[in-house]
Amino acid sequence: MDISTQTGDLTLLDTHRGVLIDCTGIVGQLITMDTTLGDKWACTIRNSSAGTTFANSKVTLDASTGNVIVAGASAATFDLYPGDVMTVTCDGTDWNGVLLSGRNDLWSMNTAAFVWSSSGTGYPGANTLKGYLAATNDVLTVEAATRYQFEAMVDFSCPGAASHNIQFGFGGTATFTDLMYMALAQNAGLHVGTTANMKATVVATAAALTAASATAANVIWTRGEFLVNAAGTIIPSIATSADPSPAADNSVLTGSFFRAWKIGNSTAYARGVWA
């Protein structure tokens, strides 16, 4: 298969028939598809972007005539994200897309312990959110009128073991039309707990997930969704009701992560063939 590398917008031509179009731009790319190319015309499109946000890493397939149909869902456009590979076939009226691989999400993970506050300094204050990911990868840009799902895990070490609760929430500049997540949270010694609290939350501000206790560690797992109102940034964050370790480092441990994946626009309530 011939490969055509593209860094900018592209209108499909008959010369692209059977070609792998490899999109490597970092500012978002638009692929315009016209059904005048005819029945059984096909090519494959791969998103190889190294863009760092949804907006500048996506490749938008735009059916200038007809629609793009993927898994039974029909729309004028369809977005491919980094790692997505799709074969598109024209039937003379619409474009039928088959994802070969991908649906990759955006994620950030601590690969080394991240000192959240050190030896009594840097503590943000009681009940005040602070990002729990390393500062080089703690801010995610999200799009307006767009729904996302997310998952997060926080492994928090606080050897001072002063009484505190653990809280989760979002900093940043984006605003939300709605948000809901379920959280499991544990107060215990480091990696020795056997029970957890469960809580459903519908706010982006700091939400207490446990009662206060004098424990040396907390673990949080969350899964939920949010619909962005005004575009901006989100910062996955934690807070505590008091400094757990006034004389020692509070650290977020290796493997703690946040991942998000785009579901669709504000009116997207299903994907696939649902009766």
PyRosetta script that sets phi, psi and omega in degrees:
from pyrosetta import init, pose_from_sequence

init()
pose = pose_from_sequence("MDISTQTGDLTLLDTHRGVLIDCTGIVGQLITMDTTLGDKWACTIRNSSAGTTFANSKVTLDASTGNVIVAGASAATFDLYPGDVMTVTCDGTDWNGVLLSGRNDLWSMNTAAFVWSSSGTGYPGANTLKGYLAATNDVLTVEAATRYQFEAMVDFSCPGAASHNIQFGFGGTATFTDLMYMALAQNAGLHVGTTANMKATVVATAAALTAASATAANVIWTRGEFLVNAAGTIIPSIATSADPSPAADNSVLTGSFFRAWKIGNSTAYARGVWA")
pose.set_psi(1, 129.3)
pose.set_omega(1, 175.7)
pose.set_phi(2, -69.0)
pose.set_psi(2, 147.4)
pose.set_omega(2, 179.5)
pose.set_phi(3, -117.5)
pose.set_psi(3, 130.5)
pose.set_omega(3, 176.1)
pose.set_phi(4, -118.1)
pose.set_psi(4, 111.9)
pose.set_omega(4, -179.4)
pose.set_phi(5, -84.9)
pose.set_psi(5, 129.0)
pose.set_omega(5, -177.1)
pose.set_phi(6, -126.7)
pose.set_psi(6, 132.6)
pose.set_omega(6, 178.1)
pose.set_phi(7, -109.8)
pose.set_psi(7, -5.3)
pose.set_omega(7, -179.1)
pose.set_phi(8, -136.6)
pose.set_psi(8, -167.1)
pose.set_omega(8, -179.5)
pose.set_phi(9, -65.8)
pose.set_psi(9, 155.3)
pose.set_omega(9, -176.0)
pose.set_phi(10, -149.3)
pose.set_psi(10, 138.3)
pose.set_omega(10, 168.5)
pose.set_phi(11, -103.8)
pose.set_psi(11, 124.4)
pose.set_omega(11, -178.3)
pose.set_phi(12, -64.3)
pose.set_psi(12, 135.8)
pose.set_omega(12, 178.1)
pose.set_phi(13, -121.7)
pose.set_psi(13, 167.7)
pose.set_omega(13, -179.8)
pose.set_phi(14, -60.3)
pose.set_psi(14, -26.8)
pose.set_omega(14, 179.3)
pose.set_phi(15, -68.3)
pose.set_psi(15, -12.8)
pose.set_omega(15, 178.3)
pose.set_phi(16, -88.9)
pose.set_psi(16, -0.9)
pose.set_omega(16, -179.9)
pose.set_phi(17, -56.8)
pose.set_psi(17, 128.0)
pose.set_omega(17, 177.4)
pose.set_phi(18, 74.5)
pose.set_psi(18, 5.3)
pose.set_omega(18, -176.2)
pose.set_phi(19, -93.7)
pose.set_psi(19, 147.2)
pose.set_omega(19, 168.4)
pose.set_phi(20, -88.3)
pose.set_psi(20, 114.0)
pose.set_omega(20, 179.4)
pose.set_phi(21, -94.5)
pose.set_psi(21, 111.8)
pose.set_omega(21, -175.5)
pose.set_phi(22, -100.6)
pose.set_psi(22, 109.7)
pose.set_omega(22, -174.9)
pose.set_phi(23, -93.9)
pose.set_psi(23, 115.7)
pose.set_omega(23, -173.8)
pose.set_phi(24, -117.9)
pose.set_psi(24, 9.0)
pose.set_omega(24, -178.6)
pose.set_phi(25, -66.4)
pose.set_psi(25, 162.6)
pose.set_omega(25, -179.6)
pose.set_phi(26, -123.8)
pose.set_psi(26, 17.8)
pose.set_omega(26, 178.1)
pose.set_phi(27, -128.5)
pose.set_psi(27, 17.9)
pose.set_omega(27, -177.3)
pose.set_phi(28, 85.2)
pose.set_psi(28, 137.3)
pose.set_omega(28, -177.4)
pose.set_phi(29, -131.2)
pose.set_psi(29, 147.7)
pose.set_omega(29, 179.9)
pose.set_phi(30, -117.1)
pose.set_psi(30, 124.0)
pose.set_omega(30, 175.8)
pose.set_phi(31, -109.6)
pose.set_psi(31, 112.2)
pose.set_omega(31, -178.9)
pose.set_phi(32, -91.5)
pose.set_psi(32, 129.4)
pose.set_omega(32, -175.1)
pose.set_phi(33, -124.2)
pose.set_psi(33, 125.5)
pose.set_omega(33, -177.8)
pose.set_phi(34, -116.2)
pose.set_psi(34, 131.3)
pose.set_omega(34, -176.7)
pose.set_phi(35, -70.1)
pose.set_psi(35, -6.6)
pose.set_omega(35, 175.5)
pose.set_phi(36, -66.5)
pose.set_psi(36, -10.9)
pose.set_omega(36, 174.2)
pose.set_phi(37, -64.4)
pose.set_psi(37, -22.6)
pose.set_omega(37, 169.3)
pose.set_phi(38, 101.1)
pose.set_psi(38, 164.7)
pose.set_omega(38, -179.0)
pose.set_phi(39, -61.7)
pose.set_psi(39, 137.3)
pose.set_omega(39, 176.7)
pose.set_phi(40, 73.0)
pose.set_psi(40, 5.8)
pose.set_omega(40, 173.3)
pose.set_phi(41, -70.7)
pose.set_psi(41, 135.2)
pose.set_omega(41, -176.4)
pose.set_phi(42, -149.8)
pose.set_psi(42, 152.3)
pose.set_omega(42, 169.9)
pose.set_phi(43, -153.6)
pose.set_psi(43, 174.8)
pose.set_omega(43, 178.6)
pose.set_phi(44, -120.3)
pose.set_psi(44, 138.4)
pose.set_omega(44, -177.1)
pose.set_phi(45, -123.0)
pose.set_psi(45, 130.6)
pose.set_omega(45, 179.9)
pose.set_phi(46, -122.4)
pose.set_psi(46, 133.5)
pose.set_omega(46, 175.6)
pose.set_phi(47, -95.2)
pose.set_psi(47, 108.1)
pose.set_omega(47, 177.9)
pose.set_phi(48, -110.6)
pose.set_psi(48, 24.2)
pose.set_omega(48, -176.1)
pose.set_phi(49, -63.6)
pose.set_psi(49, 145.4)
pose.set_omega(49, 172.0)
pose.set_phi(50, -104.6)
pose.set_psi(50, 17.8)
pose.set_omega(50, 177.5)
pose.set_phi(51, -60.5)
pose.set_psi(51, 152.9)
pose.set_omega(51, -172.4)
pose.set_phi(52, -105.2)
pose.set_psi(52, -0.1)
pose.set_omega(52, 176.1)
pose.set_phi(53, -132.1)
pose.set_psi(53, 164.6)
pose.set_omega(53, 176.3)
pose.set_phi(54, -57.0)
pose.set_psi(54, -43.3)
pose.set_omega(54, -174.0)
pose.set_phi(55, -65.2)
pose.set_psi(55, -41.1)
pose.set_omega(55, -174.6)
pose.set_phi(56, -97.6)
pose.set_psi(56, 3.8)
pose.set_omega(56, 177.4)
pose.set_phi(57, -112.3)
pose.set_psi(57, -8.1)
pose.set_omega(57, -175.3)
pose.set_phi(58, -84.6)
pose.set_psi(58, 153.2)
pose.set_omega(58, 171.6)
pose.set_phi(59, -114.9)
pose.set_psi(59, 118.6)
pose.set_omega(59, -177.8)
pose.set_phi(60, -97.2)
pose.set_psi(60, 120.1)
pose.set_omega(60, 173.9)
pose.set_phi(61, -87.4)
pose.set_psi(61, 119.1)
pose.set_omega(61, -174.6)
pose.set_phi(62, -116.3)
pose.set_psi(62, 110.9)
pose.set_omega(62, 177.5)
pose.set_phi(63, -81.8)
pose.set_psi(63, 99.1)
pose.set_omega(63, -177.9)
pose.set_phi(64, -64.8)
pose.set_psi(64, -26.8)
pose.set_omega(64, 169.7)
pose.set_phi(65, -131.2)
pose.set_psi(65, 142.1)
pose.set_omega(65, -177.1)
pose.set_phi(66, 75.5)
pose.set_psi(66, -162.0)
pose.set_omega(66, -179.2)
pose.set_phi(67, -129.9)
pose.set_psi(67, 166.7)
pose.set_omega(67, 170.7)
pose.set_phi(68, -99.0)
pose.set_psi(68, 123.1)
pose.set_omega(68, -177.6)
pose.set_phi(69, -112.5)
pose.set_psi(69, 118.2)
pose.set_omega(69, -179.9)
pose.set_phi(70, -129.9)
pose.set_psi(70, 122.3)
pose.set_omega(70, 179.1)
pose.set_phi(71, 51.6)
pose.set_psi(71, 38.7)
pose.set_omega(71, 176.4)
pose.set_phi(72, 86.8)
pose.set_psi(72, -12.0)
pose.set_omega(72, 179.1)
pose.set_phi(73, -92.2)
pose.set_psi(73, 131.2)
pose.set_omega(73, -175.2)
pose.set_phi(74, -115.4)
pose.set_psi(74, 132.2)
pose.set_omega(74, 177.7)
pose.set_phi(75, -155.4)
pose.set_psi(75, 164.2)
pose.set_omega(75, -178.8)
pose.set_phi(76, -71.1)
pose.set_psi(76, -24.8)
pose.set_omega(76, -179.5)
pose.set_phi(77, -136.1)
pose.set_psi(77, 160.6)
pose.set_omega(77, 173.8)
pose.set_phi(78, -147.1)
pose.set_psi(78, 135.2)
pose.set_omega(78, -177.5)
pose.set_phi(79, -100.0)
pose.set_psi(79, 133.2)
pose.set_omega(79, 170.7)
pose.set_phi(80, -104.2)
pose.set_psi(80, 137.7)
pose.set_omega(80, -180.0)
pose.set_phi(81, -112.9)
pose.set_psi(81, 165.1)
pose.set_omega(81, -174.5)
pose.set_phi(82, -49.7)
pose.set_psi(82, 129.6)
pose.set_omega(82, -177.6)
pose.set_phi(83, 97.1)
pose.set_psi(83, -18.5)
pose.set_omega(83, 178.4)
pose.set_phi(84, -70.5)
pose.set_psi(84, 136.4)
pose.set_omega(84, 173.3)
pose.set_phi(85, -130.8)
pose.set_psi(85, 126.5)
pose.set_omega(85, -176.5)
pose.set_phi(86, -135.8)
pose.set_psi(86, 135.3)
pose.set_omega(86, 168.5)
pose.set_phi(87, -93.4)
pose.set_psi(87, 128.5)
pose.set_omega(87, 178.6)
pose.set_phi(88, -113.9)
pose.set_psi(88, 132.4)
pose.set_omega(88, -178.2)
pose.set_phi(89, -127.2)
pose.set_psi(89, 129.8)
pose.set_omega(89, 179.0)
pose.set_phi(90, -88.8)
pose.set_psi(90, 138.0)
pose.set_omega(90, 174.3)
pose.set_phi(91, -110.1)
pose.set_psi(91, 12.8)
pose.set_omega(91, -178.7)
pose.set_phi(92, 92.4)
pose.set_psi(92, -16.9)
pose.set_omega(92, 179.5)
pose.set_phi(93, -122.4)
pose.set_psi(93, -44.4)
pose.set_omega(93, -179.1)
pose.set_phi(94, -133.5)
pose.set_psi(94, 177.5)
pose.set_omega(94, 175.3)
pose.set_phi(95, -113.8)
pose.set_psi(95, 127.7)
pose.set_omega(95, 178.3)
pose.set_phi(96, -104.8)
pose.set_psi(96, 122.0)
pose.set_omega(96, -177.3)
pose.set_phi(97, -108.3)
pose.set_psi(97, 136.9)
pose.set_omega(97, 176.4)
pose.set_phi(98, -124.8)
pose.set_psi(98, 116.3)
pose.set_omega(98, 178.1)
pose.set_phi(99, -73.9)
pose.set_psi(99, 123.0)
pose.set_omega(99, 178.7)
pose.set_phi(100, -89.3)
pose.set_psi(100, -30.4)
pose.set_omega(100, 176.7)
pose.set_phi(101, -165.8)
pose.set_psi(101, 166.4)
pose.set_omega(101, 174.4)
pose.set_phi(102, 115.5)
pose.set_psi(102, -135.2)
pose.set_omega(102, -165.3)
pose.set_phi(103, 60.9)
pose.set_psi(103, 36.1)
pose.set_omega(103, 179.2)
pose.set_phi(104, -65.7)
pose.set_psi(104, 149.5)
pose.set_omega(104, 178.2)
pose.set_phi(105, -104.7)
pose.set_psi(105, 174.6)
pose.set_omega(105, 172.2)
pose.set_phi(106, -98.5)
pose.set_psi(106, 134.8)
pose.set_omega(106, -176.7)
pose.set_phi(107, -149.5)
pose.set_psi(107, 157.7)
pose.set_omega(107, 175.9)
pose.set_phi(108, -141.8)
pose.set_psi(108, 135.1)
pose.set_omega(108, -177.5)
pose.set_phi(109, -136.2)
pose.set_psi(109, 141.1)
pose.set_omega(109, 175.2)
pose.set_phi(110, -77.5)
pose.set_psi(110, 119.2)
pose.set_omega(110, 178.8)
pose.set_phi(111, -95.3)
pose.set_psi(111, -1.3)
pose.set_omega(111, 172.9)
pose.set_phi(112, -149.7)
pose.set_psi(112, 159.7)
pose.set_omega(112, 179.9)
pose.set_phi(113, -57.5)
pose.set_psi(113, 132.4)
pose.set_omega(113, -179.8)
pose.set_phi(114, -107.4)
pose.set_psi(114, 117.5)
pose.set_omega(114, -179.2)
pose.set_phi(115, -74.1)
pose.set_psi(115, 109.3)
pose.set_omega(115, -176.5)
pose.set_phi(116, -76.8)
pose.set_psi(116, -40.3)
pose.set_omega(116, 169.0)
pose.set_phi(117, -151.7)
pose.set_psi(117, 142.8)
pose.set_omega(117, -170.4)
pose.set_phi(118, -116.2)
pose.set_psi(118, 123.2)
pose.set_omega(118, 171.1)
pose.set_phi(119, 40.3)
pose.set_psi(119, 49.5)
pose.set_omega(119, 176.2)
pose.set_phi(120, 86.9)
pose.set_psi(120, -2.8)
pose.set_omega(120, 176.8)
pose.set_phi(121, -116.3)
pose.set_psi(121, 152.8)
pose.set_omega(121, 178.8)
pose.set_phi(122, 83.0)
pose.set_psi(122, -3.1)
pose.set_omega(122, 177.3)
pose.set_phi(123, -67.6)
pose.set_psi(123, 127.2)
pose.set_omega(123, -172.1)
pose.set_phi(124, -73.2)
pose.set_psi(124, -13.7)
pose.set_omega(124, -176.5)
pose.set_phi(125, 114.1)
pose.set_psi(125, 154.8)
pose.set_omega(125, -178.2)
pose.set_phi(126, -58.0)
pose.set_psi(126, 133.5)
pose.set_omega(126, 175.0)
pose.set_phi(127, 62.5)
pose.set_psi(127, 23.7)
pose.set_omega(127, -178.9)
pose.set_phi(128, -110.1)
pose.set_psi(128, 122.4)
pose.set_omega(128, -177.1)
pose.set_phi(129, -68.1)
pose.set_psi(129, 143.0)
pose.set_omega(129, 174.4)
pose.set_phi(130, -145.4)
pose.set_psi(130, 136.9)
pose.set_omega(130, -178.6)
pose.set_phi(131, -56.5)
pose.set_psi(131, 143.1)
pose.set_omega(131, -178.3)
pose.set_phi(132, -106.2)
pose.set_psi(132, 1.7)
pose.set_omega(132, 177.2)
pose.set_phi(133, -101.1)
pose.set_psi(133, 154.6)
pose.set_omega(133, 178.5)
pose.set_phi(134, -53.6)
pose.set_psi(134, 141.4)
pose.set_omega(134, -168.6)
pose.set_phi(135, -60.9)
pose.set_psi(135, -21.4)
pose.set_omega(135, 179.7)
pose.set_phi(136, -75.3)
pose.set_psi(136, -15.6)
pose.set_omega(136, -176.8)
pose.set_phi(137, -143.3)
pose.set_psi(137, 49.3)
pose.set_omega(137, -175.7)
pose.set_phi(138, -116.1)
pose.set_psi(138, -3.6)
pose.set_omega(138, -176.7)
pose.set_phi(139, -118.5)
pose.set_psi(139, 123.3)
pose.set_omega(139, -179.6)
pose.set_phi(140, -114.2)
pose.set_psi(140, 130.3)
pose.set_omega(140, 177.0)
pose.set_phi(141, -87.0)
pose.set_psi(141, 130.4)
pose.set_omega(141, -179.4)
pose.set_phi(142, -123.4)
pose.set_psi(142, 155.5)
pose.set_omega(142, -173.9)
pose.set_phi(143, -94.8)
pose.set_psi(143, 150.8)
pose.set_omega(143, 178.1)
pose.set_phi(144, -67.3)
pose.set_psi(144, 153.2)
pose.set_omega(144, 174.7)
pose.set_phi(145, 50.9)
pose.set_psi(145, 40.5)
pose.set_omega(145, -175.9)
pose.set_phi(146, -132.7)
pose.set_psi(146, 138.3)
pose.set_omega(146, -179.3)
pose.set_phi(147, -101.6)
pose.set_psi(147, 137.0)
pose.set_omega(147, 179.1)
pose.set_phi(148, -128.4)
pose.set_psi(148, 152.6)
pose.set_omega(148, 163.7)
pose.set_phi(149, -108.7)
pose.set_psi(149, 156.9)
pose.set_omega(149, -179.0)
pose.set_phi(150, -147.9)
pose.set_psi(150, 161.4)
pose.set_omega(150, 174.7)
pose.set_phi(151, -142.8)
pose.set_psi(151, 144.9)
pose.set_omega(151, -179.2)
pose.set_phi(152, -146.7)
pose.set_psi(152, 151.0)
pose.set_omega(152, 172.6)
pose.set_phi(153, -140.5)
pose.set_psi(153, 132.0)
pose.set_omega(153, 180.0)
pose.set_phi(154, -126.3)
pose.set_psi(154, 123.7)
pose.set_omega(154, 177.0)
pose.set_phi(155, -112.3)
pose.set_psi(155, 104.6)
pose.set_omega(155, -166.6)
pose.set_phi(156, -112.6)
pose.set_psi(156, 123.0)
pose.set_omega(156, 179.2)
pose.set_phi(157, -107.6)
pose.set_psi(157, 125.9)
pose.set_omega(157, -179.4)
pose.set_phi(158, -137.2)
pose.set_psi(158, 81.7)
pose.set_omega(158, -170.8)
pose.set_phi(159, -64.8)
pose.set_psi(159, -17.7)
pose.set_omega(159, 177.5)
pose.set_phi(160, -67.5)
pose.set_psi(160, -26.8)
pose.set_omega(160, 173.7)
pose.set_phi(161, 56.1)
pose.set_psi(161, 34.2)
pose.set_omega(161, 170.7)
pose.set_phi(162, -74.3)
pose.set_psi(162, 151.7)
pose.set_omega(162, -176.1)
pose.set_phi(163, -61.5)
pose.set_psi(163, 132.2)
pose.set_omega(163, -178.3)
pose.set_phi(164, -165.0)
pose.set_psi(164, 159.4)
pose.set_omega(164, 166.1)
pose.set_phi(165, -103.8)
pose.set_psi(165, 174.0)
pose.set_omega(165, 176.1)
pose.set_phi(166, -120.7)
pose.set_psi(166, 139.2)
pose.set_omega(166, -175.3)
pose.set_phi(167, -130.4)
pose.set_psi(167, 155.0)
pose.set_omega(167, 178.6)
pose.set_phi(168, -131.1)
pose.set_psi(168, 149.4)
pose.set_omega(168, 176.9)
pose.set_phi(169, -179.3)
pose.set_psi(169, -172.2)
pose.set_omega(169, -177.5)
pose.set_phi(170, -123.7)
pose.set_psi(170, 129.6)
pose.set_omega(170, 166.0)
pose.set_phi(171, -93.9)
pose.set_psi(171, -169.1)
pose.set_omega(171, 177.8)
pose.set_phi(172, 105.1)
pose.set_psi(172, -175.0)
pose.set_omega(172, -172.3)
pose.set_phi(173, -104.4)
pose.set_psi(173, -14.9)
pose.set_omega(173, -178.8)
pose.set_phi(174, -67.2)
pose.set_psi(174, 151.6)
pose.set_omega(174, 172.3)
pose.set_phi(175, -116.7)
pose.set_psi(175, 159.9)
pose.set_omega(175, -171.8)
pose.set_phi(176, -121.5)
pose.set_psi(176, 139.6)
pose.set_omega(176, 170.6)
pose.set_phi(177, -79.1)
pose.set_psi(177, -41.4)
pose.set_omega(177, 171.9)
pose.set_phi(178, -153.4)
pose.set_psi(178, 159.1)
pose.set_omega(178, -178.6)
pose.set_phi(179, -157.1)
pose.set_psi(179, 139.1)
pose.set_omega(179, 176.2)
pose.set_phi(180, -153.9)
pose.set_psi(180, 135.7)
pose.set_omega(180, 173.4)
pose.set_phi(181, -148.1)
pose.set_psi(181, 155.6)
pose.set_omega(181, 173.3)
pose.set_phi(182, -106.6)
pose.set_psi(182, 136.6)
pose.set_omega(182, -177.9)
pose.set_phi(183, -128.2)
pose.set_psi(183, 141.5)
pose.set_omega(183, 167.4)
pose.set_phi(184, -112.3)
pose.set_psi(184, 131.3)
pose.set_omega(184, -178.4)
pose.set_phi(185, -139.4)
pose.set_psi(185, 146.5)
pose.set_omega(185, -173.4)
pose.set_phi(186, -133.3)
pose.set_psi(186, 134.0)
pose.set_omega(186, 169.1)
pose.set_phi(187, -104.5)
pose.set_psi(187, 124.9)
pose.set_omega(187, -179.8)
pose.set_phi(188, -171.6)
pose.set_psi(188, -178.5)
pose.set_omega(188, 165.8)
pose.set_phi(189, -69.9)
pose.set_psi(189, 168.9)
pose.set_omega(189, -174.0)
pose.set_phi(190, -63.3)
pose.set_psi(190, 113.4)
pose.set_omega(190, 173.6)
pose.set_phi(191, 61.2)
pose.set_psi(191, 33.5)
pose.set_omega(191, 178.6)
pose.set_phi(192, -125.1)
pose.set_psi(192, -3.0)
pose.set_omega(192, -176.6)
pose.set_phi(193, -71.2)
pose.set_psi(193, 153.6)
pose.set_omega(193, 179.1)
pose.set_phi(194, -123.8)
pose.set_psi(194, -9.0)
pose.set_omega(194, 179.3)
pose.set_phi(195, -128.2)
pose.set_psi(195, 158.7)
pose.set_omega(195, -177.9)
pose.set_phi(196, -144.3)
pose.set_psi(196, 153.4)
pose.set_omega(196, 173.1)
pose.set_phi(197, -88.4)
pose.set_psi(197, 144.8)
pose.set_omega(197, 176.7)
pose.set_phi(198, -117.8)
pose.set_psi(198, 136.6)
pose.set_omega(198, -179.1)
pose.set_phi(199, -148.4)
pose.set_psi(199, 136.7)
pose.set_omega(199, 172.6)
pose.set_phi(200, -97.1)
pose.set_psi(200, 137.5)
pose.set_omega(200, -173.9)
pose.set_phi(201, -135.7)
pose.set_psi(201, 142.8)
pose.set_omega(201, -178.4)
pose.set_phi(202, -127.8)
pose.set_psi(202, 23.0)
pose.set_omega(202, 179.1)
pose.set_phi(203, -129.0)
pose.set_psi(203, 152.4)
pose.set_omega(203, 178.5)
pose.set_phi(204, -87.9)
pose.set_psi(204, -17.6)
pose.set_omega(204, 179.1)
pose.set_phi(205, -72.6)
pose.set_psi(205, 171.8)
pose.set_omega(205, -176.2)
pose.set_phi(206, -58.8)
pose.set_psi(206, 124.2)
pose.set_omega(206, 179.7)
pose.set_phi(207, -118.2)
pose.set_psi(207, 122.0)
pose.set_omega(207, 179.1)
pose.set_phi(208, -69.4)
pose.set_psi(208, 126.8)
pose.set_omega(208, -177.3)
pose.set_phi(209, -105.0)
pose.set_psi(209, -14.5)
pose.set_omega(209, 178.5)
pose.set_phi(210, -138.5)
pose.set_psi(210, 162.8)
pose.set_omega(210, 168.6)
pose.set_phi(211, -76.4)
pose.set_psi(211, 160.3)
pose.set_omega(211, 178.7)
pose.set_phi(212, -68.6)
pose.set_psi(212, 138.2)
pose.set_omega(212, 175.0)
pose.set_phi(213, -158.9)
pose.set_psi(213, 159.7)
pose.set_omega(213, -178.6)
pose.set_phi(214, -92.5)
pose.set_psi(214, 81.7)
pose.set_omega(214, -178.7)
pose.set_phi(215, -122.1)
pose.set_psi(215, 158.1)
pose.set_omega(215, -174.0)
pose.set_phi(216, -94.2)
pose.set_psi(216, 1.5)
pose.set_omega(216, -178.6)
pose.set_phi(217, -161.5)
pose.set_psi(217, 155.5)
pose.set_omega(217, 172.7)
pose.set_phi(218, -137.8)
pose.set_psi(218, 144.6)
pose.set_omega(218, 173.3)
pose.set_phi(219, -128.1)
pose.set_psi(219, 134.2)
pose.set_omega(219, 178.4)
pose.set_phi(220, -124.5)
pose.set_psi(220, 136.8)
pose.set_omega(220, 167.6)
pose.set_phi(221, -129.4)
pose.set_psi(221, 133.6)
pose.set_omega(221, 179.4)
pose.set_phi(222, -135.5)
pose.set_psi(222, 153.1)
pose.set_omega(222, 173.3)
pose.set_phi(223, -146.8)
pose.set_psi(223, 131.2)
pose.set_omega(223, -177.9)
pose.set_phi(224, -170.0)
pose.set_psi(224, -162.1)
pose.set_omega(224, -178.8)
pose.set_phi(225, -146.7)
pose.set_psi(225, 157.6)
pose.set_omega(225, 172.3)
pose.set_phi(226, -148.8)
pose.set_psi(226, 148.8)
pose.set_omega(226, 174.7)
pose.set_phi(227, -110.6)
pose.set_psi(227, 120.1)
pose.set_omega(227, -177.2)
pose.set_phi(228, -78.4)
pose.set_psi(228, 134.1)
pose.set_omega(228, 172.6)
pose.set_phi(229, -90.4)
pose.set_psi(229, -75.2)
pose.set_omega(229, 177.5)
pose.set_phi(230, -97.5)
pose.set_psi(230, 130.1)
pose.set_omega(230, 179.6)
pose.set_phi(231, -59.6)
pose.set_psi(231, 153.6)
pose.set_omega(231, 179.2)
pose.set_phi(232, 168.9)
pose.set_psi(232, -144.2)
pose.set_omega(232, -178.0)
pose.set_phi(233, -119.7)
pose.set_psi(233, 154.5)
pose.set_omega(233, 168.2)
pose.set_phi(234, -124.8)
pose.set_psi(234, 145.7)
pose.set_omega(234, 177.3)
pose.set_phi(235, -126.2)
pose.set_psi(235, 103.6)
pose.set_omega(235, 176.7)
pose.set_phi(236, -59.3)
pose.set_psi(236, 128.1)
pose.set_omega(236, -167.3)
pose.set_phi(237, -140.8)
pose.set_psi(237, 162.2)
pose.set_omega(237, 171.5)
pose.set_phi(238, -130.5)
pose.set_psi(238, 164.7)
pose.set_omega(238, 175.5)
pose.set_phi(239, -148.5)
pose.set_psi(239, 164.0)
pose.set_omega(239, 174.6)
pose.set_phi(240, -135.3)
pose.set_psi(240, 158.2)
pose.set_omega(240, -177.9)
pose.set_phi(241, -78.7)
pose.set_psi(241, -13.9)
pose.set_omega(241, 175.9)
pose.set_phi(242, -160.0)
pose.set_psi(242, 161.0)
pose.set_omega(242, 178.9)
pose.set_phi(243, -67.1)
pose.set_psi(243, 115.0)
pose.set_omega(243, -176.9)
pose.set_phi(244, -69.3)
pose.set_psi(244, -24.6)
pose.set_omega(244, -174.8)
pose.set_phi(245, -140.0)
pose.set_psi(245, 75.4)
pose.set_omega(245, -177.3)
pose.set_phi(246, -59.8)
pose.set_psi(246, -24.4)
pose.set_omega(246, -176.8)
pose.set_phi(247, -116.2)
pose.set_psi(247, 17.8)
pose.set_omega(247, -179.8)
pose.set_phi(248, -150.6)
pose.set_psi(248, 170.5)
pose.set_omega(248, 179.7)
pose.set_phi(249, -76.6)
pose.set_psi(249, 134.7)
pose.set_omega(249, 164.6)
pose.set_phi(250, -95.7)
pose.set_psi(250, 125.4)
pose.set_omega(250, -172.8)
pose.set_phi(251, -129.5)
pose.set_psi(251, 143.9)
pose.set_omega(251, 169.8)
pose.set_phi(252, -96.3)
pose.set_psi(252, 124.4)
pose.set_omega(252, -166.7)
pose.set_phi(253, -87.2)
pose.set_psi(253, 165.4)
pose.set_omega(253, 178.0)
pose.set_phi(254, -52.3)
pose.set_psi(254, 137.8)
pose.set_omega(254, 178.1)
pose.set_phi(255, 96.8)
pose.set_psi(255, -14.3)
pose.set_omega(255, 174.8)
pose.set_phi(256, -64.4)
pose.set_psi(256, 140.3)
pose.set_omega(256, -172.7)
pose.set_phi(257, -151.0)
pose.set_psi(257, 167.6)
pose.set_omega(257, 168.3)
pose.set_phi(258, -140.3)
pose.set_psi(258, 134.1)
pose.set_omega(258, 176.8)
pose.set_phi(259, -135.2)
pose.set_psi(259, 145.6)
pose.set_omega(259, -179.9)
pose.set_phi(260, -140.2)
pose.set_psi(260, 147.5)
pose.set_omega(260, 175.0)
pose.set_phi(261, -139.8)
pose.set_psi(261, 141.7)
pose.set_omega(261, -175.2)
pose.set_phi(262, -79.0)
pose.set_psi(262, 130.8)
pose.set_omega(262, 178.0)
pose.set_phi(263, -92.6)
pose.set_psi(263, -44.1)
pose.set_omega(263, -179.6)
pose.set_phi(264, 162.3)
pose.set_psi(264, -165.0)
pose.set_omega(264, -179.5)
pose.set_phi(265, -79.2)
pose.set_psi(265, -175.1)
pose.set_omega(265, -172.6)
pose.set_phi(266, -66.8)
pose.set_psi(266, -15.6)
pose.set_omega(266, 179.4)
pose.set_phi(267, -105.4)
pose.set_psi(267, 7.3)
pose.set_omega(267, -178.9)
pose.set_phi(268, -84.8)
pose.set_psi(268, 112.3)
pose.set_omega(268, 179.8)
pose.set_phi(269, -117.4)
pose.set_psi(269, -4.2)
pose.set_omega(269, 179.3)
pose.set_phi(270, -158.2)
pose.set_psi(270, 152.9)
pose.set_omega(270, 172.7)
pose.set_phi(271, -136.3)
pose.set_psi(271, 135.3)
pose.set_omega(271, -176.6)
pose.set_phi(272, 101.7)
pose.set_psi(272, -177.3)
pose.set_omega(272, -176.1)
pose.set_phi(273, -91.9)
pose.set_psi(273, 103.4)
pose.set_omega(273, 178.7)
pose.set_phi(274, -115.7)
pose.set_psi(274, 130.3)
pose.set_omega(274, -179.6)
pose.set_phi(275, -81.2)
pose.dump_pdb("model.pdb")
